[in-house]
Amino acid sequence: MPQGDDRILRNLKRGAARFPCAPIRVAGIDDWSWRRGTRYGTIVVDLERRAVVDVLHDRSAATMTQWLQDHPAIEVVSRDRCGLYAQAARQGAPQARQIADRFHLVENLQFAIERQLSLSSCPSRRVNSAPRRNTDPSVSESGRQHGSLDHDGRRQVWLERFAAVKQLQNAGESVATIAVATGLDWRTVTKWTRSDVLPERRKMDSRSNNPTRFIDFLARRWAEGCRIGRQLLSDIREQGYTGSRSHLERLLLVWRREGGPAPKSKEAVASDAARAPIMVVPPITASILCMTPLALLTERQAGRVDCLKEHLPGFASLRHFAMRFRGILRGRDPSKLDVWVADAQAAGLPALQRFAQVMRRDIETVRNAVREQWSNGQTEGQINKLQTLKRAMYGRAGIELIRARMLPVIC
């Protein structure tokens, strides 16, 4: 073709803008990011034909309302919990039934459980806030006090930043505005806006390359008289150790200087056994365990769930509500939803009560999610394709070219 590449692209973009589409009965609406946390667009998918209908340049109620008014044949609108799309569907397609996406409902419940577990009553928060002990005799008392003051000073700085974020959030500012005003990353701001207290730093469970994971086995071999690092390295490799010898020697050096591992009393052993599973489970991990059915848990995860039920206040009740909610979504019986909402509001768990209160405002949409078969799964898949194309086009990923590359698959 005796045409330049720029002219071909211009013709494609003009053709995509003029090309008519077939009437739509079931529409899935969701947002996609031009730049995450800053700028978003909207994608509309025909869920019956499983194809993209249109790609809009922004995420606003006015734009979406006008688009829905231009397509009066729409009978069903599937969306997430975004209030902008709910308002647009009420104004632009009042005849359509709105359906809340089931995946987003479960995700919102998980966020509510995470917020509840992040409250000050969490045992991991009390354990993590306890002062650290230093058994090294070479460290003076003044040095330990200086380290404690340094830790308290850093925490106070983060508490002040957290208070500033919550103040801006209560004033109605967006995540992007808060991130610019405080100088924090938007991911941190998003996490803090979902929590009522400053989240603790996550304490990771020891991995197979960490010799402290095999501390009991090493202490037993030490008591048997084996003090050679090369021999101990060979022994713990049989137990699954994947770390280096130098990592192990650092631990053995402390033992040689102090005359061996520090002995523990029976009370300390029992206390560590009771607290250890809770100390290594941050609220986000505990919320995931709380939402996962027993059949999908590994043996180790099931043990953690049992320990959390025993030691973490409210965890057993939260898991009971989570399993009931999943059963309602799969059971296709919307009559059980009102009972669940009433029980959640009377449970005495603030985060769960707030989730139930917000869901009650949009209860008919949630009932449709239980009753209807439609969901936004196809829409999420089309967003993945759109993001792949956008990144592949680098700086040329304008809205006209994105629409041209997405629409021909249905026309």
Secondary structure as a PSIPRED ss2 file (coil, helix, strand):
# PSIPRED VFORMAT (PSIPRED V4.0)

   1 M C   1.000  0.000  0.000
   2 P C   1.000  0.000  0.000
   3 Q C   1.000  0.000  0.000
   4 G C   1.000  0.000  0.000
   5 D H   0.000  1.000  0.000
   6 D H   0.000  1.000  0.000
   7 R H   0.000  1.000  0.000
   8 I H   0.000  1.000  0.000
   9 L H   0.000  1.000  0.000
  10 R H   0.000  1.000  0.000
  11 N H   0.000  1.000  0.000
  12 L H   0.000  1.000  0.000
  13 K H   0.000  1.000  0.000
  14 R H   0.000  1.000  0.000
  15 G H   0.000  1.000  0.000
  16 A H   0.000  1.000  0.000
  17 A H   0.000  1.000  0.000
  18 R H   0.000  1.000  0.000
  19 F C   1.000  0.000  0.000
  20 P C   1.000  0.000  0.000
  21 C C   1.000  0.000  0.000
  22 A C   1.000  0.000  0.000
  23 P C   1.000  0.000  0.000
  24 I C   1.000  0.000  0.000
  25 R C   1.000  0.000  0.000
  26 V E   0.000  0.000  1.000
  27 A E   0.000  0.000  1.000
  28 G E   0.000  0.000  1.000
  29 I E   0.000  0.000  1.000
  30 D E   0.000  0.000  1.000
  31 D E   0.000  0.000  1.000
  32 W E   0.000  0.000  1.000
  33 S E   0.000  0.000  1.000
  34 W E   0.000  0.000  1.000
  35 R E   0.000  0.000  1.000
  36 R C   1.000  0.000  0.000
  37 G C   1.000  0.000  0.000
  38 T C   1.000  0.000  0.000
  39 R E   0.000  0.000  1.000
  40 Y E   0.000  0.000  1.000
  41 G E   0.000  0.000  1.000
  42 T E   0.000  0.000  1.000
  43 I E   0.000  0.000  1.000
  44 V E   0.000  0.000  1.000
  45 V E   0.000  0.000  1.000
  46 D E   0.000  0.000  1.000
  47 L C   1.000  0.000  0.000
  48 E C   1.000  0.000  0.000
  49 R C   1.000  0.000  0.000
  50 R C   1.000  0.000  0.000
  51 A E   0.000  0.000  1.000
  52 V E   0.000  0.000  1.000
  53 V E   0.000  0.000  1.000
  54 D E   0.000  0.000  1.000
  55 V E   0.000  0.000  1.000
  56 L E   0.000  0.000  1.000
  57 H C   1.000  0.000  0.000
  58 D C   1.000  0.000  0.000
  59 R C   1.000  0.000  0.000
  60 S C   1.000  0.000  0.000
  61 A H   0.000  1.000  0.000
  62 A H   0.000  1.000  0.000
  63 T H   0.000  1.000  0.000
  64 M H   0.000  1.000  0.000
  65 T H   0.000  1.000  0.000
  66 Q H   0.000  1.000  0.000
  67 W H   0.000  1.000  0.000
  68 L H   0.000  1.000  0.000
  69 Q H   0.000  1.000  0.000
  70 D C   1.000  0.000  0.000
  71 H C   1.000  0.000  0.000
  72 P C   1.000  0.000  0.000
  73 A C   1.000  0.000  0.000
  74 I C   1.000  0.000  0.000
  75 E C   1.000  0.000  0.000
  76 V E   0.000  0.000  1.000
  77 V E   0.000  0.000  1.000
  78 S E   0.000  0.000  1.000
  79 R E   0.000  0.000  1.000
  80 D C   1.000  0.000  0.000
  81 R C   1.000  0.000  0.000
  82 C C   1.000  0.000  0.000
  83 G H   0.000  1.000  0.000
  84 L H   0.000  1.000  0.000
  85 Y H   0.000  1.000  0.000
  86 A H   0.000  1.000  0.000
  87 Q H   0.000  1.000  0.000
  88 A H   0.000  1.000  0.000
  89 A H   0.000  1.000  0.000
  90 R H   0.000  1.000  0.000
  91 Q H   0.000  1.000  0.000
  92 G H   0.000  1.000  0.000
  93 A C   1.000  0.000  0.000
  94 P C   1.000  0.000  0.000
  95 Q C   1.000  0.000  0.000
  96 A C   1.000  0.000  0.000
  97 R E   0.000  0.000  1.000
  98 Q E   0.000  0.000  1.000
  99 I E   0.000  0.000  1.000
 100 A E   0.000  0.000  1.000
 101 D C   1.000  0.000  0.000
 102 R H   0.000  1.000  0.000
 103 F H   0.000  1.000  0.000
 104 H H   0.000  1.000  0.000
 105 L H   0.000  1.000  0.000
 106 V H   0.000  1.000  0.000
 107 E H   0.000  1.000  0.000
 108 N H   0.000  1.000  0.000
 109 L H   0.000  1.000  0.000
 110 Q H   0.000  1.000  0.000
 111 F H   0.000  1.000  0.000
 112 A H   0.000  1.000  0.000
 113 I H   0.000  1.000  0.000
 114 E H   0.000  1.000  0.000
 115 R H   0.000  1.000  0.000
 116 Q H   0.000  1.000  0.000
 117 L H   0.000  1.000  0.000
 118 S C   1.000  0.000  0.000
 119 L C   1.000  0.000  0.000
 120 S C   1.000  0.000  0.000
 121 S C   1.000  0.000  0.000
 122 C C   1.000  0.000  0.000
 123 P H   0.000  1.000  0.000
 124 S H   0.000  1.000  0.000
 125 R H   0.000  1.000  0.000
 126 R H   0.000  1.000  0.000
 127 V H   0.000  1.000  0.000
 128 N H   0.000  1.000  0.000
 129 S C   1.000  0.000  0.000
 130 A C   1.000  0.000  0.000
 131 P C   1.000  0.000  0.000
 132 R C   1.000  0.000  0.000
 133 R C   1.000  0.000  0.000
 134 N C   1.000  0.000  0.000
 135 T C   1.000  0.000  0.000
 136 D C   1.000  0.000  0.000
 137 P C   1.000  0.000  0.000
 138 S C   1.000  0.000  0.000
 139 V C   1.000  0.000  0.000
 140 S C   1.000  0.000  0.000
 141 E H   0.000  1.000  0.000
 142 S H   0.000  1.000  0.000
 143 G H   0.000  1.000  0.000
 144 R H   0.000  1.000  0.000
 145 Q H   0.000  1.000  0.000
 146 H H   0.000  1.000  0.000
 147 G H   0.000  1.000  0.000
 148 S H   0.000  1.000  0.000
 149 L H   0.000  1.000  0.000
 150 D H   0.000  1.000  0.000
 151 H H   0.000  1.000  0.000
 152 D H   0.000  1.000  0.000
 153 G H   0.000  1.000  0.000
 154 R H   0.000  1.000  0.000
 155 R H   0.000  1.000  0.000
 156 Q H   0.000  1.000  0.000
 157 V H   0.000  1.000  0.000
 158 W H   0.000  1.000  0.000
 159 L H   0.000  1.000  0.000
 160 E H   0.000  1.000  0.000
 161 R H   0.000  1.000  0.000
 162 F H   0.000  1.000  0.000
 163 A H   0.000  1.000  0.000
 164 A H   0.000  1.000  0.000
 165 V H   0.000  1.000  0.000
 166 K H   0.000  1.000  0.000
 167 Q H   0.000  1.000  0.000
 168 L H   0.000  1.000  0.000
 169 Q H   0.000  1.000  0.000
 170 N H   0.000  1.000  0.000
 171 A C   1.000  0.000  0.000
 172 G C   1.000  0.000  0.000
 173 E C   1.000  0.000  0.000
 174 S C   1.000  0.000  0.000
 175 V H   0.000  1.000  0.000
 176 A H   0.000  1.000  0.000
 177 T H   0.000  1.000  0.000
 178 I H   0.000  1.000  0.000
 179 A H   0.000  1.000  0.000
 180 V H   0.000  1.000  0.000
 181 A H   0.000  1.000  0.000
 182 T H   0.000  1.000  0.000
 183 G C   1.000  0.000  0.000
 184 L C   1.000  0.000  0.000
 185 D C   1.000  0.000  0.000
 186 W H   0.000  1.000  0.000
 187 R H   0.000  1.000  0.000
 188 T H   0.000  1.000  0.000
 189 V H   0.000  1.000  0.000
 190 T H   0.000  1.000  0.000
 191 K H   0.000  1.000  0.000
 192 W H   0.000  1.000  0.000
 193 T H   0.000  1.000  0.000
 194 R C   1.000  0.000  0.000
 195 S C   1.000  0.000  0.000
 196 D C   1.000  0.000  0.000
 197 V C   1.000  0.000  0.000
 198 L C   1.000  0.000  0.000
 199 P C   1.000  0.000  0.000
 200 E C   1.000  0.000  0.000
 201 R C   1.000  0.000  0.000
 202 R C   1.000  0.000  0.000
 203 K C   1.000  0.000  0.000
 204 M C   1.000  0.000  0.000
 205 D C   1.000  0.000  0.000
 206 S C   1.000  0.000  0.000
 207 R C   1.000  0.000  0.000
 208 S C   1.000  0.000  0.000
 209 N C   1.000  0.000  0.000
 210 N C   1.000  0.000  0.000
 211 P H   0.000  1.000  0.000
 212 T H   0.000  1.000  0.000
 213 R H   0.000  1.000  0.000
 214 F H   0.000  1.000  0.000
 215 I H   0.000  1.000  0.000
 216 D H   0.000  1.000  0.000
 217 F H   0.000  1.000  0.000
 218 L H   0.000  1.000  0.000
 219 A H   0.000  1.000  0.000
 220 R H   0.000  1.000  0.000
 221 R H   0.000  1.000  0.000
 222 W H   0.000  1.000  0.000
 223 A H   0.000  1.000  0.000
 224 E C   1.000  0.000  0.000
 225 G C   1.000  0.000  0.000
 226 C C   1.000  0.000  0.000
 227 R C   1.000  0.000  0.000
 228 I C   1.000  0.000  0.000
 229 G H   0.000  1.000  0.000
 230 R H   0.000  1.000  0.000
 231 Q H   0.000  1.000  0.000
 232 L H   0.000  1.000  0.000
 233 L H   0.000  1.000  0.000
 234 S H   0.000  1.000  0.000
 235 D H   0.000  1.000  0.000
 236 I H   0.000  1.000  0.000
 237 R H   0.000  1.000  0.000
 238 E H   0.000  1.000  0.000
 239 Q C   1.000  0.000  0.000
 240 G C   1.000  0.000  0.000
 241 Y C   1.000  0.000  0.000
 242 T C   1.000  0.000  0.000
 243 G C   1.000  0.000  0.000
 244 S C   1.000  0.000  0.000
 245 R H   0.000  1.000  0.000
 246 S H   0.000  1.000  0.000
 247 H H   0.000  1.000  0.000
 248 L H   0.000  1.000  0.000
 249 E H   0.000  1.000  0.000
 250 R H   0.000  1.000  0.000
 251 L H   0.000  1.000  0.000
 252 L H   0.000  1.000  0.000
 253 L H   0.000  1.000  0.000
 254 V H   0.000  1.000  0.000
 255 W H   0.000  1.000  0.000
 256 R H   0.000  1.000  0.000
 257 R H   0.000  1.000  0.000
 258 E H   0.000  1.000  0.000
 259 G C   1.000  0.000  0.000
 260 G C   1.000  0.000  0.000
 261 P C   1.000  0.000  0.000
 262 A C   1.000  0.000  0.000
 263 P C   1.000  0.000  0.000
 264 K C   1.000  0.000  0.000
 265 S C   1.000  0.000  0.000
 266 K H   0.000  1.000  0.000
 267 E H   0.000  1.000  0.000
 268 A H   0.000  1.000  0.000
 269 V H   0.000  1.000  0.000
 270 A H   0.000  1.000  0.000
 271 S H   0.000  1.000  0.000
 272 D H   0.000  1.000  0.000
 273 A H   0.000  1.000  0.000
 274 A H   0.000  1.000  0.000
 275 R H   0.000  1.000  0.000
 276 A H   0.000  1.000  0.000
 277 P H   0.000  1.000  0.000
 278 I H   0.000  1.000  0.000
 279 M H   0.000  1.000  0.000
 280 V C   1.000  0.000  0.000
 281 V C   1.000  0.000  0.000
 282 P C   1.000  0.000  0.000
 283 P H   0.000  1.000  0.000
 284 I H   0.000  1.000  0.000
 285 T H   0.000  1.000  0.000
 286 A H   0.000  1.000  0.000
 287 S H   0.000  1.000  0.000
 288 I H   0.000  1.000  0.000
 289 L H   0.000  1.000  0.000
 290 C H   0.000  1.000  0.000
 291 M H   0.000  1.000  0.000
 292 T C   1.000  0.000  0.000
 293 P C   1.000  0.000  0.000
 294 L H   0.000  1.000  0.000
 295 A H   0.000  1.000  0.000
 296 L H   0.000  1.000  0.000
 297 L C   1.000  0.000  0.000
 298 T C   1.000  0.000  0.000
 299 E H   0.000  1.000  0.000
 300 R H   0.000  1.000  0.000
 301 Q H   0.000  1.000  0.000
 302 A H   0.000  1.000  0.000
 303 G H   0.000  1.000  0.000
 304 R H   0.000  1.000  0.000
 305 V H   0.000  1.000  0.000
 306 D H   0.000  1.000  0.000
 307 C H   0.000  1.000  0.000
 308 L H   0.000  1.000  0.000
 309 K H   0.000  1.000  0.000
 310 E H   0.000  1.000  0.000
 311 H H   0.000  1.000  0.000
 312 L C   1.000  0.000  0.000
 313 P C   1.000  0.000  0.000
 314 G C   1.000  0.000  0.000
 315 F H   0.000  1.000  0.000
 316 A H   0.000  1.000  0.000
 317 S H   0.000  1.000  0.000
 318 L H   0.000  1.000  0.000
 319 R H   0.000  1.000  0.000
 320 H H   0.000  1.000  0.000
 321 F H   0.000  1.000  0.000
 322 A H   0.000  1.000  0.000
 323 M H   0.000  1.000  0.000
 324 R H   0.000  1.000  0.000
 325 F H   0.000  1.000  0.000
 326 R H   0.000  1.000  0.000
 327 G H   0.000  1.000  0.000
 328 I H   0.000  1.000  0.000
 329 L H   0.000  1.000  0.000
 330 R H   0.000  1.000  0.000
 331 G H   0.000  1.000  0.000
 332 R C   1.000  0.000  0.000
 333 D C   1.000  0.000  0.000
 334 P C   1.000  0.000  0.000
 335 S H   0.000  1.000  0.000
 336 K H   0.000  1.000  0.000
 337 L H   0.000  1.000  0.000
 338 D H   0.000  1.000  0.000
 339 V H   0.000  1.000  0.000
 340 W H   0.000  1.000  0.000
 341 V H   0.000  1.000  0.000
 342 A H   0.000  1.000  0.000
 343 D H   0.000  1.000  0.000
 344 A H   0.000  1.000  0.000
 345 Q H   0.000  1.000  0.000
 346 A C   1.000  0.000  0.000
 347 A C   1.000  0.000  0.000
 348 G C   1.000  0.000  0.000
 349 L C   1.000  0.000  0.000
 350 P H   0.000  1.000  0.000
 351 A H   0.000  1.000  0.000
 352 L H   0.000  1.000  0.000
 353 Q H   0.000  1.000  0.000
 354 R H   0.000  1.000  0.000
 355 F H   0.000  1.000  0.000
 356 A H   0.000  1.000  0.000
 357 Q H   0.000  1.000  0.000
 358 V H   0.000  1.000  0.000
 359 M H   0.000  1.000  0.000
 360 R H   0.000  1.000  0.000
 361 R H   0.000  1.000  0.000
 362 D C   1.000  0.000  0.000
 363 I H   0.000  1.000  0.000
 364 E H   0.000  1.000  0.000
 365 T H   0.000  1.000  0.000
 366 V H   0.000  1.000  0.000
 367 R H   0.000  1.000  0.000
 368 N H   0.000  1.000  0.000
 369 A H   0.000  1.000  0.000
 370 V H   0.000  1.000  0.000
 371 R H   0.000  1.000  0.000
 372 E C   1.000  0.000  0.000
 373 Q C   1.000  0.000  0.000
 374 W C   1.000  0.000  0.000
 375 S C   1.000  0.000  0.000
 376 N C   1.000  0.000  0.000
 377 G H   0.000  1.000  0.000
 378 Q H   0.000  1.000  0.000
 379 T H   0.000  1.000  0.000
 380 E H   0.000  1.000  0.000
 381 G H   0.000  1.000  0.000
 382 Q H   0.000  1.000  0.000
 383 I H   0.000  1.000  0.000
 384 N H   0.000  1.000  0.000
 385 K H   0.000  1.000  0.000
 386 L H   0.000  1.000  0.000
 387 Q H   0.000  1.000  0.000
 388 T H   0.000  1.000  0.000
 389 L H   0.000  1.000  0.000
 390 K H   0.000  1.000  0.000
 391 R H   0.000  1.000  0.000
 392 A H   0.000  1.000  0.000
 393 M C   1.000  0.000  0.000
 394 Y H   0.000  1.000  0.000
 395 G H   0.000  1.000  0.000
 396 R H   0.000  1.000  0.000
 397 A C   1.000  0.000  0.000
 398 G C   1.000  0.000  0.000
 399 I H   0.000  1.000  0.000
 400 E H   0.000  1.000  0.000
 401 L H   0.000  1.000  0.000
 402 I H   0.000  1.000  0.000
 403 R H   0.000  1.000  0.000
 404 A H   0.000  1.000  0.000
 405 R H   0.000  1.000  0.000
 406 M H   0.000  1.000  0.000
 407 L H   0.000  1.000  0.000
 408 P H   0.000  1.000  0.000
 409 V H   0.000  1.000  0.000
 410 I C   1.000  0.000  0.000
 411 C C   1.000  0.000  0.000
